[in-house]
Amino acid sequence: MRQALRDLAALVARVGVGGIFFANGWTKLERGLTATGVDFANQGAPVPGAWATATMLAELIGGALLIAGLAVTAVGLILFTEALAVFVVARPLNPISLNELILLGAASLLLAVVGAGRVSVDHMVVIRRRESEAASEFAADTEADRVIASLRDPDNPGSDRAKGGKTDAPDAEPAADRPRAGKPKTEPNLEDTAPHPRPSRRPDPDEPAASPAPGDTLVAGRKKPAPRGRRQSSTD
C-alpha cells in the first residue's frame, strides 16, 4: 500500500513539475528567441541570446522527459542546475516568477533523488534489463553445466544423460542383472539329488548283540525272508 502511494505521488509530481517546465519552454518558443533574449537582458544576464536558447531547450525536453518518466534522475539534476543558474545569474524581476523558479528547482532535485516510481518508462527499462540479465545468466549456467557434463563423460560430449535421453549401448545389461560392486556374481543354488550311502551306526559295546531268529539267513548283511508255503490246489 505504501509503495502504491509513493508511485502515485511520484507520478503526480512528475506530471506537475514537468508540465510547468514544458509550458515555460513552449512560451519562450512561441515568443521567439529574440523576445526571450530581451527579457534575459533586462534581468542582467550576459549573452542573453544563449541563455534564451539554453533555457528553452532544457525546459521543453526536460519537461517532456519528466512527464514520461524517462531518465528522471539525470533530467532532474539538469533542471535543478538550470533553475539555480537562472537564480544566480539572471534573477527574475517578478517575485512570483522568482518563487516559481525556486519551487521548480527544489522539486526537480527531489525527483532526481526519489526517482520516477513504478509508473514510468524508467521502471519498464529496468524490468527489461533485469530480464535480459537473468536470461544471460541462465544461458551461462546451462553452458557451464554442459561443459561439466562433457568433462565427466568424454565419450559422450552431447551429454545425453543431462538431456534426459537414453543411451543406445547394444551390450548394456539391465541394472538388475549387473553384479554389485564388491560382491561376486554367484551361481544359482542347485539341489543335490545324487544318492549317498546311509551312515552306518556304530555298535554300542554295552548293548547285547541281537541273535538271528531261527530260520533266518543273512544274505549280504540282510535277513533272508522265510520261504513262502506253496499254495495247495483246489483239487486236493
C-alpha positions as CSV (number, residue, x, y, z in Angstrom):
1,M,0.0,0.0,0.0
2,R,2.8,2.4,0.9
3,Q,4.6,1.6,-2.3
4,A,1.5,2.3,-4.3
5,L,1.1,5.7,-2.6
6,R,4.7,6.5,-3.4
7,D,4.3,5.6,-7.0
8,L,1.1,7.7,-7.2
9,A,2.9,10.7,-5.5
10,A,5.9,10.4,-7.9
11,L,3.6,10.3,-10.9
12,V,1.7,13.5,-9.8
13,A,4.9,15.3,-9.0
14,R,6.5,14.3,-12.3
15,V,3.4,15.4,-14.3
16,G,3.1,18.7,-12.4
17,V,6.7,19.8,-12.4
18,G,7.4,18.5,-16.0
19,G,4.2,20.2,-17.2
20,I,5.3,23.6,-15.8
21,F,8.8,23.3,-17.3
22,F,7.3,22.3,-20.6
23,A,4.9,25.2,-20.6
24,N,7.6,27.7,-19.8
25,G,9.7,26.4,-22.6
26,W,6.8,26.4,-25.0
27,T,6.1,30.1,-24.1
28,K,9.7,31.0,-24.9
29,L,9.4,29.2,-28.2
30,E,6.2,31.0,-29.2
31,R,7.5,34.4,-28.2
32,G,10.7,33.7,-30.1
33,L,14.3,33.7,-29.1
34,T,14.7,37.4,-29.7
35,A,11.9,38.5,-27.2
36,T,13.2,35.9,-24.7
37,G,16.7,37.3,-25.1
38,V,15.4,40.8,-24.4
39,D,13.9,39.5,-21.1
40,F,17.1,37.9,-20.1
41,A,19.0,41.1,-21.0
42,N,16.6,43.1,-18.8
43,Q,17.4,40.7,-15.9
44,G,21.1,41.3,-16.3
45,A,22.1,38.0,-18.0
46,P,25.3,38.1,-20.1
47,V,24.8,36.8,-23.6
48,P,21.0,36.8,-23.4
49,G,20.5,35.0,-26.7
50,A,22.5,32.0,-25.5
51,W,20.6,32.0,-22.2
52,A,17.3,32.1,-24.0
53,T,18.2,29.2,-26.3
54,A,19.6,27.0,-23.5
55,T,16.7,27.5,-21.1
56,M,14.1,27.0,-23.8
57,L,15.6,23.6,-24.9
58,A,16.2,22.5,-21.3
59,E,12.6,23.2,-20.3
60,L,11.0,21.7,-23.3
61,I,13.0,18.5,-23.5
62,G,13.3,18.1,-19.7
63,G,9.7,18.7,-19.0
64,A,8.6,16.1,-21.6
65,L,11.1,13.5,-20.1
66,L,9.8,14.2,-16.6
67,I,6.2,13.6,-17.7
68,A,7.2,10.3,-19.4
69,G,9.4,9.2,-16.5
70,L,12.5,8.6,-18.6
71,A,15.9,9.3,-17.2
72,V,14.3,11.2,-14.3
73,T,17.5,11.3,-12.2
74,A,19.6,12.9,-14.9
75,V,16.8,15.2,-16.1
76,G,16.0,16.3,-12.5
77,L,19.6,17.3,-11.9
78,I,19.8,19.2,-15.2
79,L,16.6,21.1,-14.5
80,F,17.8,21.9,-10.9
81,T,21.1,23.2,-12.3
82,E,19.3,25.3,-14.9
83,A,17.0,26.8,-12.2
84,L,20.0,27.5,-9.9
85,A,21.9,29.2,-12.7
86,V,19.0,31.4,-13.6
87,F,18.5,32.3,-10.0
88,V,22.2,33.3,-9.6
89,V,22.9,34.9,-13.0
90,A,19.6,36.3,-14.2
91,R,17.2,36.5,-11.2
92,P,13.6,37.3,-12.3
93,L,12.3,40.7,-11.5
94,N,8.8,39.4,-10.8
95,P,8.6,37.9,-7.3
96,I,6.0,35.3,-8.5
97,S,8.4,34.1,-11.2
98,L,11.2,34.0,-8.6
99,N,9.2,31.9,-6.2
100,E,8.1,29.6,-9.1
101,L,11.8,29.2,-10.1
102,I,12.8,28.2,-6.5
103,L,9.9,25.7,-6.2
104,L,10.7,24.1,-9.6
105,G,14.3,23.8,-8.7
106,A,13.6,22.1,-5.4
107,A,11.0,19.8,-6.9
108,S,13.5,18.8,-9.7
109,L,16.1,17.9,-7.1
110,L,13.6,15.8,-5.1
111,L,12.6,13.9,-8.2
112,A,16.2,13.2,-9.0
113,V,16.7,11.7,-5.6
114,V,13.4,9.8,-5.1
115,G,13.1,8.5,-8.7
116,A,10.3,8.2,-11.1
117,G,8.3,5.4,-9.4
118,R,6.9,2.2,-11.0
119,V,4.5,4.1,-13.3
120,S,7.3,5.3,-15.6
121,V,9.4,4.4,-18.6
122,D,12.4,4.0,-16.3
123,H,10.7,1.2,-14.4
124,M,9.9,-0.6,-17.7
125,V,13.5,-0.3,-18.9
126,V,14.8,-1.6,-15.6
127,I,12.5,-4.6,-15.8
128,R,13.6,-5.4,-19.3
129,R,17.3,-5.0,-18.3
130,R,16.8,-7.4,-15.4
131,E,15.0,-9.9,-17.5
132,S,17.8,-9.8,-20.1
133,E,20.5,-10.2,-17.4
134,A,18.6,-13.2,-15.9
135,A,18.3,-14.8,-19.3
136,S,22.1,-14.3,-20.0
137,E,22.9,-15.8,-16.5
138,F,20.7,-18.7,-17.2
139,A,22.3,-19.3,-20.6
140,A,25.8,-19.1,-19.0
141,D,24.8,-21.6,-16.3
142,T,23.4,-24.0,-18.9
143,E,26.6,-23.8,-20.9
144,A,28.7,-24.4,-17.8
145,D,26.6,-27.5,-16.9
146,R,27.0,-28.8,-20.4
147,V,30.8,-28.4,-20.3
148,I,31.0,-30.1,-16.9
149,A,28.9,-33.0,-18.2
150,S,31.1,-33.4,-21.2
151,L,34.2,-33.4,-19.0
152,R,32.6,-36.1,-16.8
153,D,31.7,-38.3,-19.8
154,P,34.3,-37.6,-22.5
155,D,32.9,-40.4,-24.8
156,N,29.6,-38.6,-24.9
157,P,30.1,-34.9,-25.3
158,G,26.4,-34.4,-26.1
159,S,25.6,-35.3,-22.5
160,D,22.6,-37.5,-23.3
161,R,22.1,-38.0,-19.6
162,A,21.8,-34.3,-19.0
163,K,19.2,-34.0,-21.8
164,G,17.2,-36.9,-20.3
165,G,17.8,-39.2,-23.3
166,K,18.7,-42.9,-23.2
167,T,21.9,-44.3,-24.4
168,D,21.9,-46.8,-27.2
169,A,24.6,-49.2,-25.9
170,P,23.9,-52.6,-27.5
171,D,25.6,-54.7,-24.9
172,A,24.3,-52.8,-21.9
173,E,23.0,-55.1,-19.2
174,P,19.9,-54.3,-17.1
175,A,20.6,-52.9,-13.7
176,A,19.0,-55.9,-12.0
177,D,21.4,-58.3,-13.9
178,R,24.6,-56.4,-13.1
179,P,26.7,-57.6,-10.1
180,R,27.0,-55.0,-7.4
181,A,30.4,-53.5,-6.7
182,G,32.4,-55.6,-4.2
183,K,30.1,-58.7,-4.5
184,P,30.9,-61.6,-6.9
185,K,28.2,-62.9,-9.1
186,T,27.0,-66.2,-7.6
187,E,25.6,-69.2,-9.5
188,P,22.1,-70.4,-8.8
189,N,21.7,-72.8,-5.9
190,L,21.2,-76.3,-7.4
191,E,19.8,-79.1,-5.2
192,D,22.0,-82.2,-4.8
193,T,19.8,-85.2,-5.8
194,A,22.6,-87.8,-6.1
195,P,22.3,-91.0,-3.9
196,H,24.6,-91.2,-1.0
197,P,25.3,-94.2,1.3
198,R,23.5,-94.0,4.6
199,P,25.9,-93.6,7.5
200,S,26.5,-96.8,9.4
201,R,25.6,-96.9,13.1
202,R,28.4,-97.7,15.4
203,P,27.6,-100.7,17.7
204,D,27.3,-99.9,21.3
205,P,29.6,-102.2,23.3
206,D,27.2,-102.3,26.2
207,E,24.3,-103.3,24.0
208,P,23.9,-107.1,23.5
209,A,24.1,-108.3,20.0
210,A,20.8,-109.4,18.5
211,S,20.7,-113.1,17.7
212,P,19.2,-114.0,14.4
213,A,15.8,-115.7,14.6
214,P,15.5,-119.3,13.7
215,G,15.1,-120.0,10.1
216,D,16.6,-116.6,9.1
217,T,19.6,-116.4,6.9
218,L,21.8,-113.4,6.5
219,V,22.4,-112.5,2.8
220,A,24.8,-109.7,2.1
221,G,24.2,-108.2,5.5
222,R,20.4,-108.5,5.3
223,K,17.9,-111.1,6.6
224,K,16.7,-113.6,4.1
225,P,12.9,-113.7,4.2
226,A,11.3,-117.0,5.2
227,P,10.2,-119.2,2.2
228,R,6.6,-118.9,1.4
229,G,4.5,-122.0,1.5
230,R,3.2,-123.4,-1.7
231,R,-0.4,-122.9,-2.2
232,Q,-2.4,-126.2,-2.5
233,S,-4.5,-126.6,-5.4
234,S,-8.2,-126.7,-5.0
235,T,-8.3,-130.3,-6.3
236,D,-6.5,-131.7,-3.2
